[in-house]
Amino acid sequence: MLRGVDQRCVPGSQVDPRVAELRSAVARLRRQLAAHRAEFRDRSIAEEALATLAGLAAADHPDIPMLRRSLLLVAGAIGSVSALGDGLRQLREAVDLFGTSPRA
């Protein structure tokens, strides 16, 4: 279940629940993509963007603009693959937990 943006680290826990949700969503979509045997043109782009997201999720405080850019790359690469739609939705919701990126 997704948590609200205002929720932060639980006392005694080391991981922000938003980061935990992001890690879970990235791992889930990576597994779904690996299991999806049908080839499509932008598969390598999706795999690279998911690897970037996994790296960002490994940080305690991920770079929000980079999260959003990587999410857009994944969505553009696999957006038309209906079998991956649920995983993509969960990933978008996990990124949305971080709120909007600050404008420069």
Salt bridges, closest charged atoms under 4 A:
ASP16 OD2 - ARG18 NH2 2.72
GLU21 OE1 - ARG3 NH1 2.83
GLU39 OE2 - ARG43 NE 3.39
ASP86 OD1 - ARG89 NH2 2.45
GLU93 OE2 - ARG89 NH1 3.00
ASP96 OD1 - ARG68 NH1 3.27
ASP96 OD2 - ARG92 NH1 3.07
